[in-house]
Amino acid sequence: MIQFYIAAIILLLCLYFKYKLSYWFRKEIEGPSPIPLFGNLFDFVVTKKKHFGEIYKDIYDAYPAARYVGIYRMQQPALLIRDLDLIKDILVTSFNTFNMNEFSIDPHLDPLIAVNPFCIPGEEWKRKRQQLSPLFAQNRNKTAIPFINDVSKRMIEYMEGGPESSKMEFDVKELCAKFTTDNVAAVAFGIDGESFTNPNAPLREIGDEIFKPTFMTGLKQQIVLFMPFMNKFFRIPFVSSETDKKFRQIVGQVVDNREKNKIKRDDLLQVILDLREKHGKEEWDDTAVIGNGMTFLTEGYETSSTTMSMTLYQLALNPEVQKRAQLEIDQLLALNSEINENVINNTEYLECCIMETVRMHCPVFHMAKISLKEHEFPPQYESSSKTVKLPEGTCVVIPVYAIHLDKNYFPDPMKYNPDRWNKENKDSIPKYAFLGFSDGPRICLGMKFGITQVKGGLIAILSKYNVLPTDKTDVPFKFSKSTFNLQPQDCLWLKFEKRKDLVNKE
């Protein structure tokens, strides 16, 4: 009898999975065959052979004539979008239908992350976005540049006098993470992040605890992205209670000091404190204030450090590009005593280098949106007349990594070619083929600050050093298969050599 019940349970489970994973077949939408439990993500979740961004690219490439493809993120049916017009529809035209990011955060488990605008849906997002708009006013970058310049100087001092200075070989992901962490500390909180002077700098440790590739980090990210139902049982927070406590202490001390001593500063935290004063502590309680501080750290440090380190990597592999960038920097610094707004705004070729880095090594592999109401898409193929109606709650995936490497939009896509982005060529790039900062109403508000701080760090380094690969440099670049954002598989080693033209001048 027991064997009968076991067989019956197995049969029912098989029938359930078969039905669940026939969703797109029943809607007559083509796509790759899924594997029970894992959908199309078996090589990401189990074998670790591929990142999910690579899996999406394989699917994207396998259906060149399709506007979209039916896929399964574990057990969840989703549409992988290939057509740029549909991407415009999702991000802009039908924004009110798709204005919810597919990133499931439990506010009871992760109160600080839950207030991040990225995680807030619908009308609440619109209201918060409007309140937070002063954070990224036009003059905000201008006021940030002196702080970035100071941190740049500390970075150079660390490179020349730190533990790795004898060989001048650095893990540039870590070097750039120190740089961007200290920028956020200064620009957002008005404090010294101590990343270059303290091996146990608290903010730097917090950044590592959230983003550094480890088994636990990968597990938490997989649950949040693909298996949110599991967290109802396991209750694993995205940010550990220890990290939550540590960050509350750091920012809480800054807030208490300002409120008790009536101190006001021209920084990002002050904007939040002004909102608390205006709207009251009921809406802007300690969790809301400190949670937005967590947003400054996670958004301001991680993606920018990735972009800066990968730009250095590409410049090391492309010395002719590096030389052009240095020539532009030299010409501007000859007319200015230090890195200032004029230098930042006029390093046009360097910005082209940064944009090409974001195209080839986008910090985020995909965007996923949830439909808030029923929505109709055109036929999967131009030759078909059958449209598809997506019910409320359907996930649509925009495979940024795949689109950025599509030869139809970027000829010779694996070639690092900053000239794609110059004034003569950038208008030939189709709209919505580049999504490094998203697009539409939810476009990254911190884009200008991110580019500014990356420029500041690169100018400081390239004005003094040539960047070279070492025997430990991975060519081609190898990224971690377990994290949702772009991370090197191992350390990203590069060598810095004092520029001979500067030595001769001295």
C-alpha positions in Angstrom: 0.0 0.0 0.0 2.8 2.4 0.9 4.4 1.7 -2.5 1.1 2.6 -4.2 0.9 5.9 -2.4 4.5 6.7 -3.3 3.9 5.9 -6.9 0.7 8.0 -6.9 2.6 11.0 -5.5 5.4 10.7 -8.0 2.8 10.4 -10.8 0.9 13.5 -9.6 4.2 15.4 -9.3 5.2 14.4 -12.9 1.8 15.5 -14.2 2.0 18.8 -12.3 5.4 19.6 -13.6 4.4 18.6 -17.1 1.4 20.9 -17.0 3.3 23.7 -15.4 6.1 23.6 -18.0 3.7 23.4 -20.9 2.4 26.9 -20.4 3.9 28.4 -23.5 3.2 25.3 -25.6 -0.5 25.7 -24.7 -0.3 29.3 -25.8 1.5 28.3 -29.0 4.6 30.3 -28.2 7.9 28.7 -29.2 10.9 28.3 -26.8 13.5 25.9 -25.6 12.4 22.7 -23.8 12.5 23.2 -20.0 13.8 20.7 -17.3 11.4 19.9 -14.4 12.1 22.1 -11.4 14.8 24.1 -13.1 13.1 25.3 -16.3 15.8 26.7 -18.6 18.2 27.5 -15.8 19.6 24.1 -15.0 23.2 25.1 -16.1 23.0 28.2 -13.8 21.4 26.7 -10.7 22.9 23.1 -10.7 26.0 22.7 -12.9 27.2 26.3 -12.7 28.5 26.0 -16.2 26.8 29.2 -17.4 25.6 32.4 -15.9 21.9 33.0 -16.5 22.8 36.0 -18.7 24.7 33.5 -20.9 21.7 31.2 -21.0 19.5 34.1 -22.0 22.0 35.0 -24.8 22.0 31.4 -26.1 18.2 31.5 -26.3 18.2 35.0 -27.8 20.6 33.8 -30.5 18.7 30.6 -31.2 15.5 32.4 -32.3 16.8 35.2 -34.6 13.4 35.8 -36.3 11.3 35.9 -33.1 10.0 39.0 -31.4 10.0 37.1 -28.1 10.6 33.5 -26.8 8.8 31.5 -24.2 11.1 30.5 -21.3 10.9 29.2 -17.8 12.8 30.8 -14.9 12.7 27.7 -12.7 8.9 27.0 -12.6 7.9 30.5 -13.6 6.9 31.1 -17.3 8.4 34.3 -18.7 8.8 35.9 -22.1 12.3 36.7 -23.2 12.0 39.9 -25.3 14.1 40.2 -28.5 12.3 43.0 -30.4 13.4 46.6 -29.7 9.9 48.0 -30.4 8.6 45.7 -27.7 11.3 46.8 -25.3 10.1 50.4 -25.9 6.6 49.3 -25.3 7.6 47.7 -21.9 9.9 50.5 -20.7 8.0 53.5 -22.1 4.7 53.2 -24.0 3.1 50.7 -21.6 5.2 51.7 -18.6 2.2 51.8 -16.2 1.6 48.1 -17.0 5.2 47.1 -16.5 6.5 49.5 -13.9 7.2 46.8 -11.3 10.6 45.2 -11.2 10.8 41.5 -10.7 12.9 41.6 -7.6 11.1 40.1 -4.6 12.1 41.6 -1.3 10.3 40.9 2.0 10.2 44.2 4.0 10.1 42.2 7.2 13.3 40.3 6.3 15.1 43.1 4.5 13.7 46.5 5.7 16.7 48.5 4.5 16.6 47.0 1.0 12.8 47.2 0.7 12.9 51.0 0.6 15.2 51.0 -2.4 13.2 52.6 -5.3 14.2 49.7 -7.5 12.1 47.4 -5.2 9.1 49.8 -4.9 6.2 49.2 -7.3 3.4 51.4 -8.8 2.1 54.6 -7.4 4.4 54.4 -4.3 7.4 54.4 -6.6 6.2 57.5 -8.4 5.7 59.4 -5.2 9.1 58.4 -3.8 10.8 59.1 -7.1 9.3 62.6 -7.1 10.4 63.2 -3.5 13.9 62.0 -4.2 14.5 63.9 -7.4 16.5 66.7 -5.6 19.2 64.0 -5.0 20.2 64.1 -8.6 19.6 67.8 -9.5 21.8 69.3 -12.2 24.2 70.9 -9.7 24.7 67.7 -7.7 27.5 66.4 -9.8 29.3 69.8 -9.6 29.3 69.7 -5.8 30.5 66.1 -5.8 33.6 66.7 -8.0 35.8 68.1 -5.2 35.0 65.1 -3.0 35.8 62.7 -5.9 39.0 64.6 -6.5 40.1 64.2 -2.8 39.3 60.5 -2.9 41.3 60.2 -6.2 44.3 61.7 -4.5 44.0 59.2 -1.6 43.8 56.4 -4.1 47.0 57.4 -5.8 48.7 57.7 -2.4 47.5 54.2 -1.5 48.8 52.8 -4.8 52.2 54.4 -4.3 52.6 53.7 -0.6 50.4 50.7 0.1 51.2 47.0 0.5 51.2 46.3 -3.2 53.2 49.4 -4.2 56.5 47.5 -4.7 55.2 45.6 -7.7 52.4 48.1 -8.6 50.1 45.2 -9.3 46.6 45.5 -8.0 43.3 43.6 -8.1 41.6 46.5 -9.8 38.1 45.4 -8.8 39.1 45.8 -5.2 41.0 49.0 -5.9 38.0 50.5 -7.6 35.6 49.3 -4.9 37.7 51.2 -2.3 37.5 54.3 -4.5 33.8 54.2 -5.1 33.0 53.3 -1.5 34.9 56.3 -0.3 33.2 58.5 -2.8 29.8 57.4 -1.6 30.9 57.9 2.0 32.0 61.5 1.3 29.3 62.5 -1.2 26.3 60.8 0.5 27.2 60.9 4.2 30.0 63.5 4.6 32.3 61.0 6.3 35.7 59.4 5.5 35.1 55.8 4.3 38.6 54.8 5.3 38.9 52.2 2.6 42.5 53.2 1.7 43.7 53.5 5.3 41.8 50.9 7.3 41.9 47.2 6.2 38.7 46.7 8.1 36.8 49.8 6.9 33.2 49.2 7.9 31.5 50.5 4.7 33.9 48.4 2.5 33.1 45.3 4.6 29.4 45.9 4.2 29.8 46.2 0.4 31.7 42.9 0.3 29.1 41.2 2.5 26.3 42.1 0.1 28.1 41.6 -3.3 31.3 39.5 -3.0 30.8 36.2 -4.8 30.4 33.5 -2.2 28.2 30.4 -1.9 25.8 32.2 0.4 25.7 35.4 -1.7 24.9 33.3 -4.8 22.2 31.3 -2.9 20.5 34.5 -1.6 20.5 36.1 -5.0 19.1 33.0 -6.7 16.3 32.8 -4.2 15.4 36.5 -4.6 15.5 36.3 -8.4 14.1 32.9 -9.2 12.7 31.2 -6.1 11.0 33.9 -3.9 8.5 31.3 -2.8 11.2 29.4 -1.0 11.9 32.3 1.3 8.5 31.8 2.8 10.0 28.7 4.4 13.7 29.4 4.7 13.5 33.1 5.6 16.9 34.0 4.4 17.5 37.8 4.2 19.3 39.4 1.3 21.2 41.5 3.8 22.2 39.7 7.0 21.1 41.0 10.4 24.7 41.7 11.3 25.2 43.8 8.2 21.9 45.6 8.8 22.9 46.4 12.4 26.4 47.6 11.3 25.0 49.9 8.7 22.3 51.3 11.0 25.0 52.1 13.5 27.2 54.0 11.0 24.5 56.1 9.4 22.5 56.4 12.6 25.5 58.1 14.3 25.8 60.6 11.4 22.0 61.3 11.6 22.0 61.7 15.4 25.0 64.0 15.3 23.3 66.3 12.7 19.9 66.4 14.3 21.3 67.0 17.8 23.8 69.7 16.8 21.6 71.1 14.0 24.3 70.5 11.4 23.3 70.8 7.7 25.6 69.7 4.9 25.2 69.8 1.1 25.1 66.0 0.6 22.7 63.2 -0.3 21.9 62.3 3.3 20.8 65.9 4.0 18.2 65.7 1.2 16.7 62.7 3.0 16.8 64.5 6.4 15.1 67.5 4.8 12.4 65.2 3.5 11.9 63.8 7.0 11.6 67.3 8.3 9.0 68.2 5.6 6.9 65.0 5.6 7.4 63.8 9.2 9.0 60.9 11.0 6.0 58.7 10.4 6.7 58.5 6.7 10.5 59.0 7.0 11.3 56.9 10.0 14.8 55.7 10.8 14.4 52.7 8.5 13.4 54.9 5.6 16.3 57.3 6.2 18.9 54.6 6.7 17.5 52.4 4.0 17.9 55.2 1.5 21.5 55.5 2.8 21.9 51.8 2.0 20.6 52.6 -1.5 23.3 55.2 -2.0 25.9 52.7 -1.0 24.8 49.7 -3.1 23.9 51.8 -6.2 26.8 54.2 -6.0 29.6 51.8 -5.2 29.1 48.4 -6.9 28.1 49.2 -10.5 30.6 52.1 -10.7 33.4 50.0 -9.4 32.6 47.3 -11.9 32.6 49.8 -14.8 35.8 51.5 -13.7 37.7 48.3 -13.2 36.5 46.8 -16.5 37.5 50.1 -18.3 41.0 49.7 -16.9 41.0 46.1 -18.0 40.0 47.0 -21.6 42.5 49.9 -21.7 45.3 47.5 -20.6 44.4 45.1 -23.4 44.0 48.0 -26.0 47.1 50.2 -25.5 46.2 52.4 -28.6 42.9 53.2 -27.0 44.6 53.9 -23.7 47.0 56.3 -25.4 44.2 58.3 -27.0 42.5 58.6 -23.7 45.7 59.8 -22.0 46.3 62.4 -24.7 42.9 63.8 -24.2 43.4 63.9 -20.4 46.9 65.5 -20.7 45.5 68.3 -22.9 42.8 69.1 -20.5 45.0 68.9 -17.4 47.5 71.2 -19.0 44.7 73.9 -19.0 43.4 73.1 -15.5 45.3 72.8 -12.2 43.3 69.7 -11.0 40.4 67.5 -11.9 37.4 69.8 -12.0 34.1 70.2 -13.7 35.7 71.4 -17.0 38.0 68.3 -17.1 35.2 65.9 -16.3 32.8 67.4 -18.8 35.3 67.6 -21.7 36.9 64.1 -21.6 34.7 63.0 -24.4 36.8 60.1 -25.7 37.2 58.8 -22.1 33.4 58.8 -21.9 33.2 56.8 -25.1 35.5 54.3 -23.5 33.2 54.1 -20.4 30.1 53.6 -22.6 31.8 50.9 -24.6 32.8 49.2 -21.4 29.2 49.3 -20.1 28.1 47.8 -23.5 30.5 44.9 -23.3 30.6 44.4 -19.6 27.2 45.7 -18.4 27.1 45.4 -14.5 23.5 44.0 -14.9 22.8 41.1 -17.2 19.1 41.6 -17.6 16.0 43.4 -16.6 12.8 41.6 -15.5 9.4 43.3 -15.2 6.0 42.1 -14.0 2.8 43.0 -15.8 0.3 44.7 -13.4 -2.6 44.0 -15.8 -3.4 42.0 -18.9 -1.4 43.1 -21.9 -1.4 42.0 -25.6 1.7 41.5 -27.6 1.9 41.2 -31.4 2.6 37.7 -33.0 5.8 36.0 -32.1 6.8 36.0 -35.8 6.0 38.5 -38.5 4.7 35.6 -40.6 2.1 34.8 -37.9 -1.2 36.6 -37.2 -1.7 35.1 -33.7 -1.2 37.7 -30.9 -0.6 36.7 -27.3 -2.4 38.0 -24.3 -0.3 38.2 -21.2 -2.3 37.8 -17.9 -1.6 40.0 -14.9 1.6 38.8 -13.1 3.4 37.7 -16.2 7.2 38.2 -16.1 9.0 39.7 -19.2 12.8 39.5 -19.4 14.9 42.0 -21.3 18.2 40.2 -21.9 20.6 43.2 -21.8 23.8 41.1 -22.1 22.5 39.4 -25.2 21.3 42.7 -26.9 24.6 44.5 -26.2 26.4 41.7 -28.0 24.0 41.5 -31.0 26.0 42.0 -34.2 23.0 43.5 -35.9 23.2 46.5 -33.5 26.9 46.5 -32.8 29.1 45.2 -35.6 32.0 43.0 -34.4 30.5 43.1 -30.9 33.4 41.5 -29.1 35.8 44.2 -30.3 36.4 47.1 -27.8 35.6 50.1 -30.0 35.0 53.4 -28.1 34.4 55.1 -31.5 31.0 53.6 -31.6 30.0 56.3 -29.1 31.5 59.4 -30.7 29.3 62.2 -32.1 29.5 60.9 -35.6 28.6 57.3 -34.8 26.4 57.1 -31.7 23.2 58.2 -33.5 23.5 55.1 -35.7 23.0 52.8 -32.6 19.3 51.9 -32.6 17.2 53.2 -29.7 16.8 50.6 -26.9 19.7 48.5 -28.2 21.8 50.0 -25.4 20.3 49.5 -21.9 23.3 50.0 -19.6 21.3 52.4 -17.5 17.8 51.1 -18.3 15.5 53.6 -20.1 12.1 55.2 -19.8 10.7 56.6 -16.5 12.8 54.1 -14.5 16.1 55.1 -16.1 18.9 55.1 -13.6 18.8 58.4 -11.7 22.4 58.1 -10.6 23.8 57.6 -14.2 25.5 61.1 -14.3 27.0 60.7 -10.9 28.2 57.2 -11.8 29.9 58.4 -15.0 31.4 61.4 -13.1 33.1 59.3 -10.4 34.3 56.7 -12.9 35.8 59.5 -15.0 37.4 61.1 -11.9 39.1 57.9 -10.9 40.3 57.0 -14.4 41.7 60.5 -15.0 43.7 60.3 -11.8 45.2 57.0 -12.8 45.7 57.5 -16.5 47.3 60.9 -16.0 50.1 59.2 -14.1 50.3 55.6 -15.1 50.1 53.2 -18.1 47.9 50.3 -17.3 49.2 46.8 -18.4 48.1 43.2 -18.2 50.1 40.8 -16.0 50.7 37.1 -16.1 47.7 36.8 -13.7 45.3 38.7 -15.9 42.5 36.5 -17.3 42.3 37.0 -21.1 39.5 36.7 -22.1 37.7 38.0 -19.0 36.0 35.4 -16.9 33.1 36.3 -14.7 31.4 34.6 -11.8 28.6 32.3 -12.8 26.8 32.6 -9.5 26.0 36.3 -8.9 23.2 38.3 -10.5 25.5 41.3 -11.2 28.8 41.2 -13.1 31.7 40.0 -10.9 35.1 38.7 -11.9 35.5 35.0 -11.3 38.7 35.6 -9.5 40.8 38.8 -8.8 41.2 41.2 -11.7 45.0 41.8 -11.7 46.6 44.7 -13.7 50.0 46.4 -13.5 50.5 50.1 -13.3 53.7 51.6 -14.7 54.8 55.2 -14.2 54.4 57.0 -17.6 57.8 57.5 -19.2 56.8 60.8 -20.8 56.0 62.2 -17.3 59.3 60.8 -15.9 61.2 62.6 -18.6 59.4 65.8 -17.9 60.2 65.6 -14.2 
